[in-house]
Amino acid sequence: DVQTRTTSCFVKDTQGVPRGRCQRCSCELYGLGQHSSRCEQCQHPATEHQHVMDPSENSQVVQQPASSTSQQLPETDPLNSPNSPNSQPQPRLDSHSEGGTGAPNSNQLFDPKERPINFYHRHEPYYEFTNFAEGYPFKLLGVQWPTSEHYFQAMKFTDSTLQEKVRRLAAPREAFQFTREAQYSQYVRRDWACVKMDEMRTALFAKFSSHEKLKQLLLDSYPHQLVEHTSNDRFWGDAGDGTGQNMLGTFLMELRLHLLQTTKPSDHSVSSITSLKNDVIGIVHATCSRLTNLVQKKE
């Protein structure tokens, strides 16, 4: 029922006050948008939404950035955004190089002593980790989704017709923009803030489980911290300065740890073996060449 949902699931406004159902309309859950003083769903001021007491530490709380001076940034659109001034292109890590694949001995998501892997921009290493990366379709709900962004945005609706509209869009950017258009945003499910975390985890698991090379890339990134490095997103990203929550990076590291702990060593060491084999072949060829030259000189 509505009362139970508003007391067990809520969003904190920029002042840290947990808000639930709107007292002026039928909006059941406060949504913090770009205009932080108003609800993203119904556009009524935050003060019009019921002040909900946190019932217990087990309640499902959707944390928003604790900042009273800055506005909530929109969800990431890596195709449209300018490069962050702090963005540093990074080389791809080979599976046999520093920080290569290895099953962790604990539940530690990453080793803080290793340099983090930043990802976000197209044409830079690890762009595949973004939801906008194309070429990695997967099947969920009986249909194929072009990108994880398509699936994530479609799940904002409970209407199957709207979900299908999003699924059939040509590019992830179009899916990103679709739910923000006035004619469709009114149909975004009111409990989205409560369920979006699970939907993101579902999309990531399906995407990385469906493509072996992509899965191996994720495994090979261990034990480095994964960071969606962008000033455009404080929730899914790191806000560009490390103050964001980096939830996308965190979910990827959780998935990586799960795959490392459940995948057979022989499965996630294939690329390492291949790389080592190539190195050995190269050394053998070089050695044979030198020996041949020495023999020719002696003759």
C-alpha positions as CSV (number, residue, x, y, z in Angstrom):
1,D,0.0,0.0,0.0
2,V,1.0,3.6,-0.4
3,Q,1.6,4.4,3.2
4,T,3.9,1.4,3.7
5,R,5.8,2.3,0.5
6,T,6.4,6.0,1.5
7,T,7.7,5.0,4.9
8,S,10.0,2.2,3.7
9,C,11.3,4.0,0.5
10,F,12.1,7.7,0.3
11,V,14.5,10.2,-1.2
12,K,16.4,12.7,0.8
13,D,16.3,16.3,-0.4
14,T,19.4,18.6,-0.6
15,Q,19.0,19.4,3.1
16,G,19.1,15.7,4.0
17,V,15.4,15.5,4.9
18,P,13.7,12.3,3.8
19,R,10.7,13.0,1.7
20,G,7.8,10.7,0.7
21,R,4.3,11.3,-0.7
22,C,3.3,14.7,-1.9
23,Q,0.5,16.3,0.1
24,R,-0.8,18.3,-2.8
25,C,-1.2,15.6,-5.5
26,S,-1.0,11.9,-6.1
27,C,2.8,11.8,-6.4
28,E,3.8,9.0,-4.1
29,L,7.6,9.5,-3.9
30,Y,9.7,12.6,-3.9
31,G,12.2,12.8,-6.8
32,L,15.2,15.1,-6.6
33,G,15.7,16.7,-10.1
34,Q,17.8,19.4,-11.6
35,H,15.8,22.0,-9.8
36,S,16.5,20.8,-6.3
37,S,13.8,22.8,-4.6
38,R,11.1,21.0,-6.6
39,C,10.1,17.4,-7.1
40,E,11.2,15.9,-10.4
41,Q,7.9,14.1,-10.8
42,C,5.2,16.6,-9.8
43,Q,7.1,19.9,-9.7
44,H,5.8,20.8,-6.3
45,P,8.3,22.2,-3.7
46,A,10.1,19.6,-1.6
47,T,8.4,21.0,1.5
48,E,5.1,19.8,0.1
49,H,6.3,16.2,0.3
50,Q,5.7,14.3,3.5
51,H,8.6,14.4,5.9
52,V,9.3,10.7,6.5
53,M,11.1,9.5,9.6
54,D,13.7,6.8,8.9
55,P,12.0,3.8,10.4
56,S,15.0,1.5,10.7
57,E,18.4,0.9,9.3
58,N,16.9,-1.9,7.1
59,S,14.7,0.6,5.2
60,Q,15.5,1.1,1.6
61,V,16.9,4.5,1.4
62,V,17.8,6.3,-1.8
63,Q,20.7,8.6,-0.9
64,Q,21.2,11.7,-2.9
65,P,24.4,13.8,-2.8
66,A,24.5,15.7,0.5
67,S,25.0,19.2,-0.8
68,S,22.8,22.2,-0.1
69,T,24.6,24.5,-2.6
70,S,24.9,22.5,-5.8
71,Q,22.0,21.3,-7.9
72,Q,21.5,17.6,-8.6
73,L,23.1,16.8,-11.9
74,P,21.3,14.7,-14.6
75,E,22.1,11.1,-15.3
76,T,25.1,10.7,-17.5
77,D,25.1,11.2,-21.2
78,P,28.7,10.4,-22.2
79,L,28.0,11.1,-25.9
80,N,27.0,14.7,-25.4
81,S,29.2,15.9,-22.6
82,P,32.5,17.8,-23.1
83,N,35.6,16.2,-21.7
84,S,36.0,16.8,-18.0
85,P,39.1,19.0,-17.3
86,N,40.2,16.3,-14.8
87,S,39.8,13.4,-17.3
88,Q,43.0,11.5,-18.1
89,P,43.1,9.0,-20.9
90,Q,44.4,5.7,-19.6
91,P,46.2,2.8,-21.3
92,R,44.4,-0.5,-21.5
93,L,45.7,-3.0,-18.9
94,D,46.8,-6.3,-20.3
95,S,45.6,-9.4,-18.4
96,H,49.2,-10.3,-17.6
97,S,50.3,-6.8,-16.6
98,E,50.2,-5.1,-13.3
99,G,46.8,-5.7,-11.7
100,G,45.8,-8.5,-14.1
101,T,43.2,-11.1,-13.4
102,G,43.5,-13.0,-10.2
103,A,40.9,-14.4,-7.9
104,P,40.7,-12.2,-4.8
105,N,41.4,-13.7,-1.3
106,S,38.6,-11.6,0.3
107,N,35.5,-9.5,-0.5
108,Q,37.6,-6.4,-1.2
109,L,36.2,-4.7,-4.2
110,F,39.5,-3.1,-5.2
111,D,43.1,-2.4,-3.9
112,P,43.4,1.2,-2.9
113,K,47.2,1.0,-3.6
114,E,46.5,0.5,-7.3
115,R,45.8,3.4,-9.6
116,P,42.1,3.7,-10.4
117,I,40.7,3.0,-13.9
118,N,38.6,6.0,-15.1
119,F,36.1,5.4,-17.9
120,Y,33.5,7.6,-19.5
121,H,34.5,9.1,-22.9
122,R,34.2,7.5,-26.3
123,H,37.5,6.6,-28.0
124,E,39.2,6.2,-24.6
125,P,40.1,2.9,-22.9
126,Y,37.3,1.1,-21.0
127,Y,34.5,3.0,-22.8
128,E,32.9,-0.5,-23.0
129,F,32.1,-0.2,-19.2
130,T,29.6,2.7,-19.9
131,N,26.0,2.0,-20.6
132,F,26.3,3.9,-23.9
133,A,28.7,1.5,-25.4
134,E,27.2,-0.1,-28.5
135,G,27.9,-3.5,-29.9
136,Y,27.0,-5.5,-26.8
137,P,23.4,-6.5,-27.1
138,F,21.8,-8.9,-24.6
139,K,18.5,-10.7,-24.0
140,L,16.2,-9.9,-21.1
141,L,12.4,-10.2,-20.7
142,G,12.3,-12.3,-23.9
143,V,13.7,-9.6,-26.2
144,Q,17.1,-8.3,-27.3
145,W,18.3,-5.0,-26.0
146,P,20.8,-3.0,-28.1
147,T,22.6,-1.5,-25.0
148,S,22.3,-1.4,-21.2
149,E,21.2,2.2,-21.5
150,H,18.2,1.1,-23.6
151,Y,17.1,-1.4,-21.0
152,F,17.7,0.9,-18.0
153,Q,15.7,3.7,-19.5
154,A,12.9,1.4,-20.7
155,M,12.5,0.1,-17.2
156,K,11.4,3.6,-16.0
157,F,8.0,2.6,-17.5
158,T,5.7,-0.1,-16.5
159,D,3.8,0.2,-19.8
160,S,5.1,-2.4,-22.2
161,T,4.3,-0.1,-25.2
162,L,6.6,2.6,-23.9
163,Q,9.2,0.0,-23.0
164,E,9.1,-1.2,-26.6
165,K,9.4,2.3,-28.0
166,V,12.6,2.8,-26.0
167,R,14.0,-0.6,-27.0
168,R,13.5,0.2,-30.7
169,L,15.3,3.6,-30.6
170,A,18.4,3.7,-32.8
171,A,20.9,5.0,-30.3
172,P,21.5,5.0,-26.5
173,R,21.4,8.8,-26.5
174,E,17.9,8.7,-27.9
175,A,16.9,6.3,-25.1
176,F,18.5,8.6,-22.6
177,Q,16.5,11.6,-23.9
178,F,13.2,9.8,-24.4
179,T,12.3,9.6,-20.7
180,R,13.0,13.3,-20.3
181,E,10.6,14.4,-22.9
182,A,7.5,16.1,-21.4
183,Q,5.1,13.8,-23.2
184,Y,6.7,10.7,-21.7
185,S,8.3,11.8,-18.4
186,Q,4.8,11.9,-16.8
187,Y,4.6,8.1,-17.2
188,V,7.8,7.4,-15.3
189,R,7.0,5.0,-12.5
190,R,6.8,6.8,-9.2
191,D,8.9,4.2,-7.3
192,W,11.7,4.5,-9.8
193,A,14.1,5.9,-7.2
194,C,13.5,2.7,-5.2
195,V,14.0,0.2,-8.1
196,K,16.6,1.8,-10.3
197,M,19.5,0.2,-8.4
198,D,18.2,-3.3,-9.0
199,E,17.5,-2.6,-12.7
200,M,21.0,-1.3,-13.2
201,R,22.5,-4.4,-11.6
202,T,20.3,-6.6,-13.8
203,A,21.4,-4.7,-17.0
204,L,25.1,-5.0,-16.1
205,F,24.9,-8.7,-15.3
206,A,23.1,-9.5,-18.6
207,K,25.5,-7.3,-20.6
208,F,28.8,-8.7,-19.2
209,S,27.5,-12.3,-19.0
210,S,26.5,-12.3,-22.7
211,H,29.9,-11.3,-24.1
212,E,33.1,-13.3,-23.2
213,K,35.6,-10.6,-24.3
214,L,33.7,-7.9,-22.4
215,K,33.5,-10.2,-19.3
216,Q,37.3,-10.9,-19.6
217,L,38.0,-7.2,-19.8
218,L,36.1,-6.6,-16.6
219,L,37.9,-9.6,-14.9
220,D,41.3,-8.3,-16.1
221,S,40.7,-4.9,-14.5
222,Y,41.0,-6.4,-11.0
223,P,42.1,-5.2,-8.5
224,H,41.9,-1.6,-9.8
225,Q,39.0,0.7,-8.6
226,L,36.6,1.4,-11.4
227,V,35.4,5.0,-11.6
228,E,32.9,6.6,-14.0
229,H,34.8,9.8,-14.1
230,T,32.6,12.7,-15.2
231,S,31.5,16.1,-13.9
232,N,28.0,15.4,-15.3
233,D,26.8,12.9,-12.7
234,R,27.1,12.9,-8.9
235,F,25.2,9.6,-8.5
236,W,26.3,7.1,-11.1
237,G,29.6,9.0,-11.6
238,D,32.2,10.6,-9.4
239,A,31.2,14.2,-10.2
240,G,34.5,14.8,-11.8
241,D,36.3,15.6,-8.6
242,G,35.8,12.4,-6.6
243,T,32.9,13.7,-4.5
244,G,30.2,11.8,-6.4
245,Q,28.9,8.4,-5.3
246,N,30.2,6.5,-8.4
247,M,27.5,3.9,-8.2
248,L,28.1,2.6,-11.7
249,G,31.7,1.9,-10.9
250,T,30.7,0.3,-7.6
251,F,28.2,-2.0,-9.3
252,L,30.8,-3.0,-11.9
253,M,33.2,-3.9,-9.1
254,E,30.6,-5.9,-7.3
255,L,29.9,-7.8,-10.5
256,R,33.6,-8.3,-11.1
257,L,34.1,-9.7,-7.6
258,H,31.1,-12.1,-8.1
259,L,32.5,-13.3,-11.5
260,L,36.0,-13.8,-10.1
261,Q,34.6,-15.8,-7.2
262,T,32.3,-18.0,-9.3
263,T,34.2,-18.4,-12.5
264,K,36.6,-21.3,-12.8
265,P,40.3,-20.2,-12.9
266,S,40.7,-21.8,-16.3
267,D,37.8,-19.8,-17.7
268,H,39.0,-16.3,-16.6
269,S,42.7,-17.0,-17.4
270,V,42.3,-17.6,-21.1
271,S,43.5,-14.2,-22.2
272,S,46.4,-14.4,-19.8
273,I,47.5,-17.8,-21.3
274,T,47.1,-16.4,-24.8
275,S,49.2,-13.3,-24.0
276,L,51.8,-15.4,-22.4
277,K,51.9,-17.8,-25.4
278,N,52.4,-14.9,-27.7
279,D,55.2,-13.5,-25.6
280,V,56.9,-16.9,-25.6
281,I,56.6,-17.3,-29.3
282,G,58.1,-13.8,-29.8
283,I,61.1,-14.7,-27.6
284,V,61.6,-18.0,-29.4
285,H,61.6,-16.3,-32.8
286,A,64.0,-13.6,-31.6
287,T,66.4,-16.2,-30.1
288,C,66.3,-18.3,-33.3
289,S,67.1,-15.3,-35.3
290,R,70.1,-14.3,-33.2
291,L,71.4,-17.9,-33.3
292,T,71.0,-18.0,-37.1
293,N,73.0,-14.8,-37.4
294,L,75.8,-16.1,-35.1
295,V,76.0,-19.4,-37.2
296,Q,76.2,-17.4,-40.4
297,K,79.0,-15.2,-39.1
298,K,81.0,-18.2,-38.0
299,E,80.7,-19.8,-41.4
